Amino acid sequence: MGVDNDSAVAVGWKPAWNLRMTRPESRVGAAAPADDLAAADDRGLVEAFLAGRRDAFDVIVERHRRNVYQLCYRFVGNHEDASDLAQDVFVRAFKGLRQFKGQSSLGTWLYRVGVNACLNRLAVKRPETEPIETAQHVDARVTDPLETVLRGERAAAIRVAIQKLPPKQRATLVLRVYQEMTHEEIARVLGSSVGAVKANFFHALGNLKRLLQS
């Protein structure tokens, strides 16, 4: 179930942005973010938030909402569910930001929160039939098949095919192709090994190609 604004208020934060919209809603009686927050980097925003500046989180949402929404959309394939998931991601982030240790970028941490939320949503889907850690003989350099497919097939057909991939393969493909993350970055997001990420990506490419040709 998606998280609405009332649920967000219950944890102490009312979003400045309605993630169902393509632009921010007007905020009657609310001051715009201070210049120092607007100019701060992500680490500065986190520090300001942890020091009690709740409006710093509004700037975090504004800065990262598009990427988080796009990640969710690639998982679920429709606007309504993606909007609900994106809202849920930021509510989770608001409640868990004290756990952010700064060992990765804030964007990477938000992707981790987002992937976990999406995988939870997909938990009722069919399980993977093969442990990705045991995959052998993976050529990590194989990217041309997907690039060819992306050029040659309609976007709608690709979205449908992606929805049929096992959840972890879907996560790896979305992060690698659409979010343009490296294998190392994906491994950090998924809490996995680089070898597992490469294997998962390889199998995702093969499965996607077969789905589109079927």
C-alpha positions in Angstrom: 0.0 0.0 0.0 1.3 3.5 -0.8 2.0 6.0 1.8 0.0 9.2 1.7 0.6 12.6 3.1 -1.3 11.9 6.3 1.0 8.9 7.0 4.0 11.2 6.4 2.6 13.6 9.0 2.4 10.8 11.5 6.2 10.4 11.4 6.8 14.2 11.6 7.2 15.3 8.1 4.7 16.6 5.6 6.2 16.5 2.1 6.6 19.8 0.3 6.3 18.0 -3.0 3.4 15.9 -4.1 5.1 13.1 -6.0 2.1 12.5 -8.2 2.7 15.9 -9.8 5.2 17.0 -12.3 5.8 20.2 -10.4 5.7 21.3 -6.7 2.4 22.2 -5.2 2.2 25.8 -3.8 2.8 25.9 -0.1 0.6 28.5 1.5 2.3 30.2 4.4 5.5 28.1 4.0 8.8 29.8 3.5 11.0 28.8 0.6 14.1 26.9 1.6 16.8 29.2 2.9 19.6 30.1 0.5 22.1 28.2 2.6 20.1 25.0 2.3 19.5 25.4 -1.4 23.2 25.8 -2.0 24.3 23.0 0.4 25.5 19.7 -0.9 23.8 16.5 0.2 26.1 15.9 3.2 25.3 19.5 4.4 21.6 18.8 4.0 21.8 15.6 6.0 23.8 17.4 8.7 21.2 20.3 8.8 18.3 17.8 9.0 20.0 15.9 11.9 20.6 19.2 13.6 16.8 19.9 13.6 16.3 21.7 10.2 13.3 19.8 9.0 13.1 22.0 5.9 16.4 20.5 4.8 14.5 17.3 4.0 12.3 19.2 1.6 15.4 20.2 -0.3 16.5 16.5 -0.3 13.2 15.5 -1.8 13.2 18.2 -4.4 16.8 17.3 -5.4 16.2 13.5 -5.6 12.5 13.0 -6.3 12.9 12.6 -10.0 15.5 9.8 -9.8 13.6 8.0 -7.1 10.4 8.2 -9.1 12.1 6.9 -12.2 13.6 4.0 -10.3 10.2 3.0 -8.9 8.5 3.4 -12.3 11.0 1.0 -14.0 10.1 -1.5 -11.3 6.3 -1.3 -11.4 5.7 0.1 -14.9 2.8 2.5 -14.1 2.5 6.0 -12.8 0.2 5.4 -9.8 2.1 2.6 -8.2 5.4 4.4 -8.9 4.1 7.6 -7.2 3.0 5.7 -4.2 6.3 3.9 -4.0 8.3 7.1 -4.4 6.3 8.7 -1.5 7.0 5.6 0.6 10.7 5.8 -0.2 10.9 9.3 1.1 8.9 8.6 4.2 11.2 5.7 5.0 14.2 7.9 4.3 12.8 10.6 6.7 12.5 8.0 9.4 15.8 6.3 8.8 18.1 9.2 7.8 20.0 8.9 11.1 21.2 5.6 9.9 22.9 7.2 6.9 26.6 7.0 7.7 28.0 8.8 4.7 30.0 5.8 3.4 28.2 6.2 0.1 26.5 9.1 -1.5 23.0 10.1 -0.4 21.7 9.3 -3.8 23.1 5.7 -3.5 21.5 5.4 -0.1 18.2 6.5 -1.4 18.4 4.0 -4.2 19.0 1.3 -1.6 15.9 2.4 0.2 14.0 2.5 -3.1 15.1 -0.9 -4.2 14.1 -2.4 -0.9 10.7 -0.8 -1.1 10.2 -2.0 -4.6 11.4 -5.5 -3.9 9.0 -5.6 -0.9 6.2 -4.7 -3.3 7.2 -7.5 -5.6 7.6 -10.1 -2.9 4.4 -11.8 -3.9 5.8 -12.4 -7.4 7.3 -15.7 -8.5 10.7 -16.4 -6.8 13.9 -16.7 -8.7 14.7 -20.3 -9.6 18.5 -20.0 -9.6 20.8 -18.5 -6.9 22.7 -15.8 -8.7 25.8 -16.4 -6.6 26.3 -19.8 -8.3 26.1 -18.6 -11.9 29.2 -19.5 -13.9 31.0 -18.3 -17.0 29.5 -14.8 -17.1 31.0 -12.4 -19.7 30.6 -9.1 -17.9 31.4 -7.2 -21.1 28.1 -8.3 -22.8 26.1 -5.1 -23.2 25.4 -4.9 -27.0 22.3 -7.2 -26.9 20.4 -4.9 -24.6 21.6 -1.8 -26.5 20.3 -3.3 -29.7 17.0 -4.3 -28.2 16.5 -0.8 -26.7 17.1 0.7 -30.1 15.0 -1.7 -32.0 12.0 -2.4 -29.9 9.2 -0.2 -28.7 9.6 1.2 -25.2 6.2 -0.2 -24.2 7.2 -3.7 -25.1 10.4 -3.4 -23.2 8.6 -2.2 -20.1 6.3 -5.2 -20.2 9.2 -7.6 -20.6 11.1 -6.0 -17.7 8.1 -6.6 -15.4 8.5 -10.3 -16.1 12.1 -10.5 -14.9 12.8 -12.0 -11.5 13.0 -9.1 -8.9 16.7 -9.1 -8.4 17.4 -9.3 -12.1 15.0 -6.4 -12.6 16.7 -4.4 -9.9 20.2 -5.0 -11.5 19.0 -4.1 -15.0 17.2 -1.0 -13.9 20.1 0.3 -11.9 22.7 -0.5 -14.6 20.8 0.6 -17.8 18.4 3.3 -16.7 20.2 4.7 -13.7 23.7 4.2 -15.3 25.3 2.9 -12.1 28.5 0.8 -12.2 28.6 -2.8 -11.0 30.3 -1.6 -7.9 27.6 0.9 -7.1 24.9 -1.6 -7.7 26.6 -4.1 -5.4 26.5 -1.4 -2.6 22.9 -0.7 -3.3 21.8 -4.3 -3.3 24.2 -5.4 -0.5 25.6 -8.0 -2.9 29.0 -8.9 -4.4 30.2 -7.4 -7.7 30.3 -10.9 -9.1 26.7 -11.5 -8.3 25.7 -8.2 -9.9 27.5 -9.1 -13.1 25.9 -12.6 -13.1 22.5 -11.1 -12.5 22.9 -8.5 -15.2 24.1 -11.1 -17.7 21.0 -13.3 -17.0 18.7 -10.3 -17.1 20.0 -9.4 -20.6 19.4 -12.9 -21.8 16.0 -13.2 -20.3 14.9 -9.8 -21.6 16.1 -10.7 -25.1 14.2 -14.0 -25.1 11.0 -12.3 -23.7 11.1 -9.7 -26.5 11.6 -12.4 -29.2 8.8 -14.6 -27.9 
